[in-house]
Amino acid sequence: MANNTNVAAPRLSRVLGLRELVLYGIILIQPTAPMPLFGVVAQEARGHVVTTLLIGMVAMLFTAISYGRMANAYPSAGSAYAYVSRELHPSLGYLVGWGMLFDYVMNPIICAIWCSKSAMKFVPQLPYVFWAVFFVGLFTAMNLRGIQASARTNAWIAGGLGLVIVLFFGAASRYLWLHPPGGAAAWLRPFYDPQTFSWQHVSTGASIAMLTYIGFDGVSTLSEEVHNPRRNILLATVLTCVVTGVLASLQVYSAQLVWPETNNFPDVDTAFVDVAGKAGGVWLLLTVNAALLIATIGSGSGAHLGAGRLLYSMGRDNAIPRKFFAALNPRTHIPSNSILLVGGVALVGAFVLNYMDAFVSELLKWFGKSANAVGPPITGYQLGAELLNFGASIAFMGVNASALVRYFVRAERRTLGNLLPPLLGFTVCLYIWLSLRTPAKVVGVVWLATGLLYGARKTKWFREKITFAEPEERT
């Protein structure tokens, strides 16, 4: 009789290098990330879009350092969830992981919404329902093929988006050569305009512009699939933030010089597309519009991958049912159950959030109020983006707190270098979290309360601890 006790269980494969990690991080964020936000941030910050992005880059660099340091200490999948669990307390880690799920799951949902609406502009004969099913199915299929296939896809997407960005820079440079801004002050206006500068408005704009960097933390969820994670995770997180910040600043700087008036966009949500049309004509307008669709597909697929890895890590620790979530496909070595579940949730969310605005309007009418009387409508994409920020901020605060405790509070030698990055990162993320609008806070708190009740039930009202396997047992 054959002895099957020595048959190794399927495990994640270490096949990724630093290049693949940075590409994954950039695609998850999107090289074109500031384009969809350009109009909104330009109006909120009174034109200081570059300044808001640079503030966001500095803030995220602090958090990226914390992520890298914690990945060195705990080179296991799970990201903020794993770091907080092992450095602070398993119960806190569980709540951070639950909040982090909000971030990771909301990303493919809002990407599916945006992609569906964008595709309807190209093929309006097909309804939103068709496109939502199509794009969620596409995200799921891309991630069921295995990590190496996903990395190759990321490389192709990054190359295509890079070409589009180069085309935009070329058209913008030609336009500015033919129509130069008047005087040296005009060239500096995207950074600082004394006539419109207000710290309150810039801060509001920065809290929105931070969405440009959301997703860089997804790099650390691949810690168990990368060569030399103690070195490459830290470098990849920092490089992802730097490359994204510099590239984003150059894009919006060029855009604001081409279109300096920040209060007369035809459509604030597609303002950058209109800027591209002004700089290069209809062909560039259509090219940028198509590029944003491709970029959002890459971001949604990457977030889908990160959510699946996070569920796998939580299931492996038995924080959620291990039998289902910790199962790996023996052929592809990926958590297929988790990937499929995220796809189902994304599909439901794409429908619910898309029709949220209509539901709220009807509810207000039922109470005898006009939707315009309570401010701008809450679109599904906008609410989804704020919910994403809710979960991401919780994860960022958790990682910064973990790095502060490990490398400063418990350190034998306490230095400013170990104090300032996590402290400043935590402070900025807390500010962003508190700046969210009430609807996002309410929905986010309900989500956290649901996770708290589940955790209490699982641990017999916290009389038992959530147990975790040590990282050494997983290599």
C-alpha positions as CSV (number, residue, x, y, z in Angstrom):
1,M,0.0,0.0,0.0
2,A,1.4,3.4,-1.0
3,N,2.4,5.8,1.7
4,N,1.0,9.2,1.0
5,T,2.3,10.9,4.2
6,N,5.4,12.3,2.5
7,V,3.5,13.9,-0.3
8,A,4.0,17.7,0.0
9,A,1.0,19.9,0.1
10,P,0.8,22.6,-2.7
11,R,2.3,25.9,-1.7
12,L,3.0,29.3,-3.2
13,S,6.0,29.4,-5.6
14,R,8.8,31.9,-5.4
15,V,9.0,33.0,-9.1
16,L,8.9,36.8,-8.9
17,G,11.8,39.2,-8.9
18,L,12.1,42.9,-8.1
19,R,11.1,44.0,-11.6
20,E,7.9,41.9,-11.5
21,L,7.1,43.3,-8.0
22,V,7.5,46.9,-9.1
23,L,5.4,46.3,-12.3
24,Y,2.7,44.6,-10.2
25,G,2.6,47.6,-7.8
26,I,2.5,50.2,-10.6
27,I,-0.2,48.3,-12.5
28,L,-2.2,47.9,-9.3
29,I,-2.0,51.6,-8.7
30,Q,-2.1,52.4,-12.5
31,P,0.6,54.5,-14.2
32,T,-2.3,56.7,-15.4
33,A,-3.8,56.9,-11.9
34,P,-3.9,60.7,-11.6
35,M,-5.8,61.1,-14.9
36,P,-9.3,60.1,-13.7
37,L,-8.8,62.2,-10.5
38,F,-7.4,65.3,-12.3
39,G,-10.6,67.3,-12.7
40,V,-11.9,66.7,-9.2
41,V,-8.6,67.5,-7.5
42,A,-8.0,70.5,-9.7
43,Q,-11.3,72.0,-8.6
44,E,-10.9,71.1,-4.9
45,A,-7.3,72.3,-4.6
46,R,-7.9,75.4,-6.8
47,G,-5.4,74.2,-9.4
48,H,-2.7,72.9,-7.1
49,V,-2.8,69.3,-8.3
50,V,0.9,68.8,-8.4
51,T,1.3,70.0,-4.9
52,T,-1.4,67.6,-3.6
53,L,0.3,64.7,-5.4
54,L,3.7,65.6,-3.9
55,I,2.2,65.8,-0.4
56,G,0.6,62.4,-1.0
57,M,3.9,60.9,-2.3
58,V,5.8,62.0,0.9
59,A,3.0,60.6,3.1
60,M,3.0,57.3,1.3
61,L,6.8,57.0,1.3
62,F,6.6,57.0,5.1
63,T,4.1,54.2,5.0
64,A,6.0,52.4,2.3
65,I,9.1,52.3,4.6
66,S,7.0,50.8,7.3
67,Y,5.6,48.2,4.9
68,G,9.1,47.3,3.8
69,R,10.5,47.0,7.3
70,M,7.6,44.9,8.5
71,A,8.0,42.6,5.4
72,N,11.6,42.1,6.5
73,A,10.5,41.1,9.9
74,Y,7.6,38.9,8.8
75,P,8.2,37.7,5.2
76,S,4.8,36.0,4.8
77,A,1.7,36.7,2.8
78,G,-1.0,38.8,4.4
79,S,0.5,42.3,4.5
80,A,-1.0,44.6,7.2
81,Y,-3.1,41.8,8.6
82,A,0.0,39.6,9.2
83,Y,2.1,42.4,10.6
84,V,-0.4,43.8,13.1
85,S,-1.3,40.2,14.2
86,R,2.2,39.2,15.0
87,E,3.6,42.5,16.3
88,L,0.6,44.0,18.2
89,H,-2.1,41.4,18.8
90,P,-4.0,38.7,16.8
91,S,-7.3,40.3,17.5
92,L,-6.2,43.7,16.2
93,G,-4.7,42.0,13.2
94,Y,-7.9,40.3,12.5
95,L,-9.8,43.6,12.5
96,V,-7.1,45.2,10.3
97,G,-7.4,42.3,7.9
98,W,-11.2,42.7,7.9
99,G,-10.9,46.4,7.1
100,M,-8.2,45.6,4.6
101,L,-10.6,43.3,2.8
102,F,-12.8,46.3,2.2
103,D,-9.9,48.0,0.4
104,Y,-9.0,45.0,-1.7
105,V,-12.6,44.0,-2.6
106,M,-13.8,47.5,-3.3
107,N,-11.0,48.1,-5.9
108,P,-12.2,45.5,-8.4
109,I,-15.8,46.6,-7.8
110,I,-15.1,50.3,-8.7
111,C,-12.9,49.1,-11.6
112,A,-15.7,47.0,-12.9
113,I,-18.1,49.9,-12.7
114,W,-15.7,52.3,-14.5
115,C,-14.8,49.8,-17.1
116,S,-18.4,49.0,-17.8
117,K,-19.4,52.6,-18.3
118,S,-16.3,53.3,-20.4
119,A,-17.0,50.3,-22.6
120,M,-20.6,51.5,-23.1
121,K,-19.2,54.6,-24.8
122,F,-17.5,52.4,-27.4
123,V,-20.4,49.9,-27.7
124,P,-23.5,51.6,-26.4
125,Q,-25.8,48.9,-27.8
126,L,-24.7,46.5,-25.0
127,P,-26.1,47.3,-21.5
128,Y,-24.3,47.9,-18.3
129,V,-25.3,44.5,-17.0
130,F,-23.4,42.8,-19.8
131,W,-20.2,44.7,-19.4
132,A,-20.2,44.3,-15.6
133,V,-20.5,40.5,-16.0
134,F,-17.8,40.6,-18.7
135,F,-15.2,42.6,-16.8
136,V,-15.7,40.8,-13.5
137,G,-15.4,37.5,-15.4
138,L,-12.2,38.8,-17.1
139,F,-10.6,39.8,-13.7
140,T,-11.4,36.3,-12.3
141,A,-10.1,34.5,-15.4
142,M,-6.9,36.4,-15.5
143,N,-6.1,35.5,-11.9
144,L,-7.0,31.8,-12.2
145,R,-4.2,31.2,-14.7
146,G,-1.4,31.5,-12.1
147,I,1.0,34.1,-10.8
148,Q,3.5,33.9,-13.7
149,A,0.8,34.5,-16.3
150,S,-0.4,37.5,-14.2
151,A,3.1,38.9,-14.1
152,R,3.4,38.6,-17.9
153,T,0.1,40.4,-18.3
154,N,1.2,43.2,-16.0
155,A,4.4,43.7,-18.2
156,W,2.3,44.1,-21.3
157,I,-0.1,46.5,-19.7
158,A,2.7,48.6,-18.3
159,G,4.4,48.8,-21.7
160,G,1.2,49.9,-23.4
161,L,0.3,52.5,-20.8
162,G,3.9,53.9,-20.9
163,L,3.6,54.4,-24.6
164,V,0.3,56.3,-24.2
165,I,1.8,58.5,-21.5
166,V,4.8,59.3,-23.8
167,L,2.3,60.2,-26.6
168,F,0.6,62.6,-24.2
169,F,3.8,64.2,-23.1
170,G,4.8,64.6,-26.8
171,A,1.5,66.3,-27.7
172,A,1.5,68.5,-24.6
173,S,5.1,69.6,-25.3
174,R,4.2,70.5,-28.8
175,Y,1.1,72.4,-27.7
176,L,3.1,74.4,-25.1
177,W,5.8,75.2,-27.6
178,L,3.1,76.7,-29.9
179,H,1.1,78.2,-27.0
180,P,3.5,78.9,-24.2
181,P,2.2,80.1,-20.8
182,G,2.6,83.9,-20.3
183,G,5.6,84.6,-18.0
184,A,7.7,82.5,-15.6
185,A,5.0,82.6,-12.9
186,A,2.6,80.7,-15.2
187,W,5.1,77.8,-15.3
188,L,5.1,77.6,-11.5
189,R,1.3,78.0,-11.1
190,P,0.6,74.3,-10.8
191,F,2.8,74.2,-7.7
192,Y,1.8,77.5,-6.2
193,D,-0.6,80.2,-7.2
194,P,-0.8,83.0,-4.6
195,Q,-4.2,84.2,-5.8
196,T,-5.9,80.9,-5.2
197,F,-3.7,79.0,-2.6
198,S,-5.5,77.9,0.5
199,W,-4.2,75.2,2.8
200,Q,-7.7,74.0,3.6
201,H,-8.4,73.5,-0.1
202,V,-5.0,71.9,-0.8
203,S,-5.5,69.6,2.2
204,T,-8.9,68.6,0.8
205,G,-7.4,68.0,-2.6
206,A,-4.6,66.0,-1.1
207,S,-7.0,63.7,0.7
208,I,-8.5,62.9,-2.7
209,A,-5.2,62.7,-4.5
210,M,-4.0,60.1,-2.1
211,L,-6.2,57.7,-4.1
212,T,-3.4,57.9,-6.7
213,Y,-1.2,55.8,-4.5
214,I,-3.8,53.3,-3.2
215,G,-2.6,49.8,-4.0
216,F,1.1,50.0,-3.5
217,D,0.7,47.9,-0.3
218,G,-0.4,45.0,-2.6
219,V,3.2,44.4,-3.3
220,S,3.7,42.9,0.2
221,T,0.9,40.4,-0.2
222,L,3.3,38.5,-2.6
223,S,6.0,38.1,0.0
224,E,5.9,34.3,-0.4
225,E,6.1,34.4,-4.1
226,V,9.2,36.6,-4.6
227,H,12.9,35.8,-4.5
228,N,14.8,37.4,-1.5
229,P,11.7,39.0,0.0
230,R,13.6,40.7,2.8
231,R,15.3,42.9,0.3
232,N,12.9,43.1,-2.6
233,I,9.7,43.9,-0.8
234,L,11.2,47.0,0.8
235,L,12.7,48.2,-2.4
236,A,9.6,47.5,-4.4
237,T,7.2,49.3,-2.1
238,V,9.4,52.4,-2.0
239,L,10.2,52.3,-5.8
240,T,6.5,51.9,-6.6
241,C,5.6,55.1,-4.6
242,V,8.5,57.1,-6.1
243,V,7.9,56.1,-9.7
244,T,4.1,56.7,-9.3
245,G,4.6,60.1,-7.6
246,V,7.1,61.4,-10.1
247,L,5.2,60.1,-13.1
248,A,1.8,61.4,-11.8
249,S,3.2,64.8,-11.0
250,L,4.6,65.2,-14.6
251,Q,1.3,64.2,-16.1
252,V,-0.8,66.6,-14.1
253,Y,1.8,69.4,-14.4
254,S,1.6,69.1,-18.2
255,A,-2.2,68.9,-18.1
256,Q,-2.6,72.0,-16.0
257,L,-0.3,74.0,-18.3
258,V,-2.3,72.9,-21.3
259,W,-5.7,73.7,-19.5
260,P,-4.9,76.3,-16.8
261,E,-8.6,77.1,-16.1
262,T,-9.7,74.6,-13.5
263,N,-13.4,75.5,-13.3
264,N,-14.6,75.1,-16.8
265,F,-14.1,71.4,-17.7
266,P,-16.9,69.9,-19.9
267,D,-17.1,67.0,-17.5
268,V,-15.0,67.0,-14.3
269,D,-14.8,63.2,-14.2
270,T,-13.2,63.0,-17.7
271,A,-11.3,66.3,-17.5
272,F,-8.0,64.7,-18.4
273,V,-9.4,63.2,-21.6
274,D,-10.6,66.6,-22.6
275,V,-7.1,68.0,-21.9
276,A,-5.6,65.3,-24.1
277,G,-8.0,66.3,-26.9
278,K,-7.0,69.9,-26.6
279,A,-3.3,69.0,-26.7
280,G,-3.4,66.4,-29.5
281,G,-6.7,66.3,-31.1
282,V,-9.4,63.7,-31.4
283,W,-7.0,60.8,-32.0
284,L,-5.3,61.5,-28.7
285,L,-8.6,61.9,-26.9
286,L,-9.7,58.5,-28.0
287,T,-6.3,56.9,-27.3
288,V,-6.2,58.2,-23.7
289,N,-9.8,57.1,-23.2
290,A,-8.9,53.6,-24.3
291,A,-5.7,53.6,-22.2
292,L,-7.7,54.5,-19.1
293,L,-10.0,51.5,-19.8
294,I,-7.0,49.2,-20.2
295,A,-5.3,50.6,-17.0
296,T,-8.5,50.1,-15.0
297,I,-8.7,46.5,-16.2
298,G,-5.1,46.0,-15.0
299,S,-5.9,47.7,-11.6
300,G,-9.0,45.6,-11.1
301,S,-7.2,42.4,-12.0
302,G,-4.3,43.2,-9.6
303,A,-6.6,44.1,-6.8
304,H,-8.5,40.9,-7.4
305,L,-5.3,39.0,-7.1
306,G,-4.3,40.8,-3.8
307,A,-7.8,40.1,-2.3
308,G,-7.4,36.4,-3.1
309,R,-4.0,36.3,-1.5
310,L,-5.2,38.0,1.6
311,L,-8.2,35.7,2.0
312,Y,-5.8,32.8,1.6
313,S,-3.5,34.1,4.3
314,M,-6.4,34.6,6.7
315,G,-7.8,31.2,5.9
316,R,-4.4,29.6,6.5
317,D,-4.4,31.1,9.9
318,N,-8.0,29.9,10.5
319,A,-9.2,33.4,11.1
320,I,-11.8,32.6,8.5
321,P,-12.7,29.0,7.5
322,R,-9.5,27.2,6.7
323,K,-10.9,24.4,4.6
324,F,-12.3,26.7,2.0
325,F,-10.0,29.7,2.0
326,A,-6.6,28.0,2.6
327,A,-7.1,25.5,-0.3
328,L,-4.5,25.8,-3.1
329,N,-5.1,24.6,-6.7
330,P,-2.6,21.7,-7.0
331,R,-1.8,22.6,-10.6
332,T,-1.5,26.4,-10.5
333,H,-0.6,26.8,-6.8
334,I,-3.1,29.6,-6.4
335,P,-6.1,30.0,-4.0
336,S,-8.8,29.4,-6.6
337,N,-11.6,29.4,-4.0
338,S,-10.7,32.8,-2.8
339,I,-10.3,34.2,-6.4
340,L,-13.8,32.9,-7.3
341,L,-15.4,34.3,-4.2
342,V,-13.9,37.7,-4.8
343,G,-15.3,37.6,-8.3
344,G,-18.8,36.9,-7.0
345,V,-18.6,39.7,-4.5
346,A,-17.3,42.1,-7.1
347,L,-20.1,41.3,-9.4
348,V,-22.8,41.9,-6.7
349,G,-21.0,45.1,-5.6
350,A,-20.8,46.4,-9.2
351,F,-24.6,46.1,-9.5
352,V,-25.5,47.4,-6.0
353,L,-23.2,50.5,-6.1
354,N,-24.0,51.4,-9.7
355,Y,-27.7,51.8,-8.8
356,M,-27.1,53.4,-5.4
357,D,-27.5,56.9,-6.7
358,A,-31.0,56.0,-8.2
359,F,-31.9,54.4,-4.9
360,V,-30.9,57.4,-2.8
361,S,-32.8,59.7,-5.2
362,E,-36.0,57.7,-4.9
363,L,-35.6,57.5,-1.1
364,L,-35.3,61.3,-0.9
365,K,-38.3,61.7,-3.1
366,W,-40.3,59.4,-0.8
367,F,-39.4,61.8,2.1
368,G,-40.4,64.8,0.0
369,K,-36.9,66.1,-0.6
370,S,-35.0,66.9,-3.7
371,A,-31.7,65.2,-4.4
372,N,-30.1,68.5,-5.2
373,A,-31.1,69.9,-1.8
374,V,-28.6,67.7,0.0
375,G,-25.7,68.3,-2.3
376,P,-24.2,66.5,-5.3
377,P,-25.4,62.9,-5.9
378,I,-23.4,60.0,-4.5
379,T,-22.5,58.0,-7.5
380,G,-21.6,54.3,-7.2
381,Y,-18.0,54.9,-8.3
382,Q,-17.5,57.8,-5.9
383,L,-18.9,55.9,-2.9
384,G,-16.9,52.9,-3.8
385,A,-13.7,54.9,-4.0
386,E,-14.3,56.4,-0.6
387,L,-15.0,53.0,0.9
388,L,-11.7,51.8,-0.6
389,N,-10.0,54.7,1.1
390,F,-11.7,53.7,4.4
391,G,-10.2,50.2,4.4
392,A,-6.8,51.3,3.0
393,S,-6.4,53.9,5.7
394,I,-7.0,51.3,8.4
395,A,-4.4,49.0,6.9
396,F,-1.9,51.9,6.6
397,M,-2.4,53.0,10.2
398,G,-2.0,49.4,11.4
399,V,1.3,48.9,9.5
400,N,2.7,52.2,10.7
401,A,1.7,51.4,14.3
402,S,3.3,48.0,14.0
403,A,6.6,49.5,12.7
404,L,6.6,52.1,15.4
405,V,6.2,49.4,18.2
406,R,8.7,47.0,16.7
407,Y,11.5,49.4,15.7
408,F,11.1,52.1,18.2
409,V,9.1,51.2,21.3
410,R,10.7,47.8,21.7
411,A,14.1,48.6,20.2
412,E,17.2,48.6,22.4
413,R,18.4,51.7,20.6
414,R,15.7,54.3,19.8
415,T,16.5,56.7,16.9
416,L,14.6,59.4,15.0
417,G,14.9,57.3,11.9
418,N,12.8,54.6,13.5
419,L,10.4,57.1,15.0
420,L,9.5,59.6,12.4
421,P,8.5,57.5,9.3
422,P,5.8,55.4,11.1
423,L,4.6,58.3,13.3
424,L,4.2,60.7,10.4
425,G,2.7,57.9,8.2
426,F,0.2,57.1,10.9
427,T,-0.8,60.7,11.5
428,V,-1.4,61.5,7.8
429,C,-3.4,58.3,7.3
430,L,-5.5,59.1,10.4
431,Y,-6.2,62.6,9.0
432,I,-7.4,61.1,5.7
433,W,-9.5,58.5,7.5
434,L,-11.2,61.2,9.6
435,S,-11.8,63.4,6.4
436,L,-14.0,60.8,4.8
437,R,-17.6,61.7,4.2
438,T,-20.3,60.4,6.5
439,P,-21.8,57.8,4.1
440,A,-18.4,56.1,3.7
441,K,-17.8,56.2,7.4
442,V,-21.2,54.7,8.2
443,V,-20.9,51.8,5.7
444,G,-17.3,51.2,6.8
445,V,-18.2,51.1,10.5
446,V,-21.0,48.6,9.7
447,W,-18.5,46.5,7.8
448,L,-16.1,46.6,10.8
449,A,-18.9,45.8,13.2
450,T,-19.8,42.8,11.2
451,G,-16.2,41.5,11.3
452,L,-16.1,42.2,15.0
453,L,-19.2,40.2,15.7
454,Y,-17.9,37.3,13.6
455,G,-14.6,37.4,15.4
456,A,-16.4,37.5,18.8
457,R,-18.5,34.5,17.8
458,K,-15.4,32.5,16.6
459,T,-13.5,33.2,19.8
460,K,-16.4,32.7,22.2
461,W,-16.6,36.5,22.8
462,F,-12.8,36.8,22.8
463,R,-12.3,34.3,25.6
464,E,-10.1,32.4,23.1
465,K,-7.3,33.8,21.0
466,I,-7.1,33.6,17.2
467,T,-4.1,31.4,16.7
468,F,-1.6,31.9,13.9
469,A,1.1,29.6,12.4
470,E,4.6,31.0,12.7
471,P,6.2,32.2,9.4
472,E,8.9,29.5,9.7
473,E,6.2,26.8,9.4
474,R,5.2,28.2,6.0
475,T,8.4,28.3,4.0
